[in-house]
Amino acid sequence: MSTERKWTPAQKDAMDTRGKTLLVSAAAGSGKTATLTQRIINSLTDEASPSDIGKMLIVTFTRAAAAELRSRISEALTKELAKSPSSKHLNSQILKLASAQICTIDAFYIDLIRTNFSYLGISPNFRIADGAEDALLASSVMSDVVDCFYETEPDFPRLVECFGGARSMDNVNNVFISLSTRCANIPEGIVYLKDFAEQLETDSKKDFFASHIGKVIRDDAIDFAAHAVNGLSSAIEHIESSADFTSYYFGAFNELLEYCKRLLELLRLESGGYNASREHLASYVFPALPKGKKKFDDSEEMTYYKAIRTDINADIKALYASSFATPPDSVKRAMSDTARYTMLIYRLLDEFERRMDEEKKRRNYMTFTDVRRYALKLLVNENGEPTQVAIAYAERYTDIYIDEYQDVDRVQDLIFSSIAKANNRFMVGDIKQSIYGFRGAEPLLFSEYREAFPDLHSKEADEGDSASIFMSSNFRCDKNIIDFTNAVCSYLFTHCGDNLGYTEKDDLEWGKKPPSEDYVSPLVRVDVIIPPRKPTAAQIKKGAANIDPALFFSNDEYEAKFIAAEIKRLLECETLANGEKIRPCDIAILTRKHAPQEILARELNALGIKTSSGEEDRYFADPDVMMMICLLNAIDNPHRDVYLAGALRSPIFEFSLEEMIAIRSCGDSSISLYDSLVTYSEKENLLADKCKDFLNLLDEWRDLAASMPVDRLLRAILDCERVVASGLESNQGDGNSGNLILLYEYARKFENGSFKGLGGFIDFINTMMEEGRKIDAPQKALSEDQVVLITSHHSKGLEFPVCFLFGCSKRFTDPSSNESLVFDSHVGLALKLSDGSSFATINTPLRKAIFARKRVSELEEEMRILYVAMTRARERLYITATGSNEERMLAAAKTTAFLPSRYSLLSCTSYLQWILAALSSSKKSDFYELDFHALPVPTEEPLVIENTDELALASDENADITPDEKLLALLNEKFSFEYAYKELKRVPAKISVSRLSPDVLDENDTSVDLVKEKKTAIPDFFREGAKGRKKATDRGTATHLFLQFCDFANARKNGVREEFGRLMSKGFLPRDAGELIRFEELEKFFESELCDVVLNAKKVVREQRFNLLLPPDEFTRDKEFLAKIKDESLAVQGVIDLVVIDADDKLCLFDYKTDRLTAEELSDYSLASEKLNGLHAMQLSYYKKAAELLFDRKCDRVCVYSTHAARLFDIEPIPLDYPKDII
């Protein structure tokens, strides 16, 4: 029986066609690499006209792919040589193979510019810098450039306001650096920004729809209007088929249809302008159905049409709000402002790149981005034409092979086009697997080539230099997986434009031979878990003790539990197609993001199933690496509490949590953990000795850090006897594959770069972690007893017998709506513009247009990611998700499937919605199984253990175990200890004045909120990114903050809003405070008696903090308890809003209160005074006592200023008789 491989006709076409530039669309599992290798071998062994490996350029995206290709070619040539050992040609090819250009694209660039360095004016001995090193330099250089622009560019501060102002300059710098990086992916580089700014300024004088960005908004609106007209026209046809439907529905549906037709007509008119469409949308009124109950039942189709009508109504309103609400004049102004700022950004980036180039030349390094830029400069002139160097290279190569062409960007395409002849490129890839848009991949390029290149067997191809080939046979997946993938992807891709460019030839063809004639391919399973409804707040409050904890599991946890149970079943009960039992390593769980993998691992581990991450970028999550980073930070600066705590708790030093608490309790809470450690080391006990040992070793390492490179420091730490004795797994060179040794190698690499020292290395590592950069860690070998957890992106190129696609109901992530600057190389750049008050920014139609285009691009990429994920499975494929209501989910899917369009599919929010819609539209259903698993609500009866003694003896296994008497005695000794002063637990370390009362110590509450002074915490609204409903307490806090920092004279003279703007620009108040402050009440404040007192005062002190030590007898009614604590003191802390020595030299105390008063109280001073005295007299009595002690004089007046009443109320203090030394 012959073992020679049988090639499909498409594969043979790809291997044997000569004299043409070929674009091969190679579907998943179609034998792409084998075909590419065989084509090269066939050309090298062609007896009539053999090729020369030395005149070929073969490039891939990864070193592993290049090494595999070289190995396959070597193996094939060796076999051919064995058949013809006397062949001089084959012998020469094997000799040339070692130096042949079979490499990554980056390696080709590096060789190109090193060979031609003289044309570029650079040194040929440059090194390739690590990305983190370049990021450190970029951050430093950008900071300098920004400082320079602040001083020299009048418009620059206004530009910075668009990014949130000077308070977030680090973020602004990162935005500019990121934009520079993205511009590097387009041939024009940052010059694109200059051209865009000039064009935008020109466009600002035209109608918005005549501009490039305006066309984006118009095209999106046309998509919607066409979808609406199509759906409503179909609805009218159905309505007219029934007299009942016509009488009831026709009027409303037809009126809405005519409205949408007119909108579509206005949008498509060449002379139609933005304002005409805007006015039409602004005039929209939803046509109502007739009043009264209808006397007939709806058909199933009518149900769908009603849902479509409802969606169209909501979408019309959303379309107006998102894209057409801005008046034309405002749009023009936004375009002009954006053009001006874009030109300023261009000049800034131009200066940044100039300085970066100087620094890189001085440090003699490049990044891969630099290498590509120089390669483009070397091969393509300013007019986009090949240079003389490019022409020379084109003559050198007889064949150019480029793998994974769906992932190239326009710069790469331009470079390879410049060195290619019209008929010698072989480009292979699959547009459906283009999933690296975040790296600059341009799937549209592949689509453009497919459209331009005729089919190989067409007349046009016979007469031309180029052709297109489809390799659609899939040899990896079982038939049901093929059918399922085709059902989903053909439905999605055919409606979604050029970036997918799907044709019938893209459908997968089943090419895999079944293991036996009676083999039955497992059905693809779609499992939707419906978790029980979570209890309401009222239910929790009513019966907290009886509520099953399972009700509080997240959806991810429910889904992970389901998957773990199914994997356990597979391992115990099922076999592979070849009859072998399924092993854990045969199973992969694909997730869209890393986050759920921890939950999945936990649930699988709970069932005794081990897991492994099939990825390399989890290096910094390794506990030993995290520990060493903590230790290095502690050596660099021991006052970094978090890192020092991590070092102390590590296996090297083994400080327990109890020991850490004891150390931290030594000294004032305001001092650092290191200072507490030093203080505690002066004691005389075992823990103090342990602290001394640590401090001595830390000092030793700090001395080494000051005198040696960081790699030698790290080597010294790793060789330290204590570190070796700790038995760190990743220090051994096996197990975790020597992760600490790898850190040492990175330290050596760092010291060989342009930055030096421990501080620089820590910044280097922090940059890598913050930017998610990969460490070149060796790939771990997967064990047979581990289930693989992997992201969809990392699974590309891999295959597994069993695959689970986790989290398919998760909502797609929109491109961040919070980004002030958005950029798309096909549309342009846009920013949120300052509203002119410096208080807020405006989201412009330009930014909305680019945001919408980015969203479409990302959704199209999500479709391709789904295709990649589904085609990783060889035999069994599971789609898992969670949901809340089976009927609603199926109804929504049927509505989408009923009238599919690009618009409706791009309106979906998850993989599951796409999949259910596709399955609803499929004519076949024999290849999948759809199940909704409604989980039962756990019983509300609590688990009651009536007899713990019986429970302990319930197991026969445990009944015969004899306790270890020595261990039992030790445990009794440890756990029977009773604290002699346990009553002191009821005495808090500190308490706020506002919490004082005669029985505060009887409340049995020593929790944090008993001792927390409200004014010391950062208000929620002040925290960056804080969202949600503003609390009433936030209003009071915002008002207090304003009064704490404001300039009374400026506020009275120029108004509260002017003063608010000043405080906000200085960083004293956040922007959100403007939503909380009642400006009208503050205006009244600056017209009040209190403002007069302040402005005329001899001395004003705001936010006067104090601490009192008070005897406890005033705060408990428990005499027995008081007797035990009579010698203790209660620490009381507080903050007085305002203390004034007025014009008459009297000491006055004022406190701001935002309590709301009733209408009756507002009109009656005595009622309001009685209420405020009742609420605040106790607190202000302590304030008065503190003020008298602080200022060493009698307090003449105590008042509350009510912001609601806008007046002062005198408070009658309660007499307090305490000694002077209490403060």
Buried (B, 14 or more C-beta within 10 A) or exposed (E): EEEEEEBBEBBBBBBEBBEBBBBBBBBBBBBBBBBBBBBBBBBBBEEEEBBBBBBBBBBBBEEEBBBBBBEBBBEBBEEBBEEEEEBEBBBEBBEBBEEBBBBBBBBBBBEBBBEBBEBEEBEEEBEBBBBBBBBBBBBBBBEEBBEBBEEEBEEBBBBBBBBBBBBBBEEBBBBBBEBBBBBBBBBBBBBBBBEBBBBBBEBBEBBBBBBBBBBBBBEBBBBBBBBBBBBBBBBBEBBEEBEBBBBBBBBBBBBBBEBBBBBBBBBEEEEBBBBBBBEBBEEBEBBEBEEEEEEEEBEEBBBBBBBBBEBBBEBBEEBBEBBBBBEEEEBBBBBBBBBBBBBBBBBBBBBBBEBBBEBBBEBEBBBBBBBBBBBBBBBBEEEEEBBEBBBEBBEEBBBBBBBBBBBBBBBBBBBBBBBBBEBBBBBBBBBBBBBBBEEBBBBBBBBBBBEEBBBBEEEEBEEBBBBBBBBBBBBBBBBBBBBBBBBBBBBBBBBBBEBBBBEEBBBBBBBBEEEEEEEEBBBBBBBBBBBBEEBEEEBEEEEEEEBBEBBEBEBBBBBBBBBBEBBBEBBEEBEBBEEEEBBBBBBBBBBBEBEBBBBBBBBBEEEEBBBBBBBBBBBBEBBBBBBBBBBBBBBBBBEBBEBBBBBBBBBBBEBEEEBBEBBBEBBEEEBBBBBBBBBBBEBEEEBBEBBBEBBEBBEEBBEBBEEBBBBBBBBBBBEBEEBEEBEBBBBBEEEBBBBBBBBBBBBBBBBEBBBEBBBBBBBBBBBBBEEEBEBEBEEBEBEEEBBBBBBBBBBBBEBBBBBBBBBBBBEBEEBEEEBBBBBBBEBBBBBBBBEEEBBEBBBBBBBBBBBBBBBBBBBBBBBBBBBBBBBBBBBBBBBBBBBEEBEEBBBBBBBBBBBBBBBBBBBBEBBBBBBBBBBBBBEEEEBBEBEBBEBEEEEEEEEEEEEEEEEEEEEEEEEEEEEEEEEEEEEEEEEEEEEEEEBBEBBBEBBBBBBBEEEBBBBEEBEEEBBBBBBEEEBBBBEEEBEEEBEEEBBBBBBBBBBBBBEBEBBBEEBBBEBBBBBBBEEBBBBBBBEBBBEEBBBBBBEBEBBBBBEEBEEBBBBBEBEBBBBBEBBBEBEEBBEBBEEBEBBBBBBBBBBBBBEEEBBBBBBBBBBEBEEEBBEEEEBBBEBBBEBBBBBBBBBBBBBBBBBEEEBEBBBBBBBBBBBBBEBEBEEBEBEEEBB
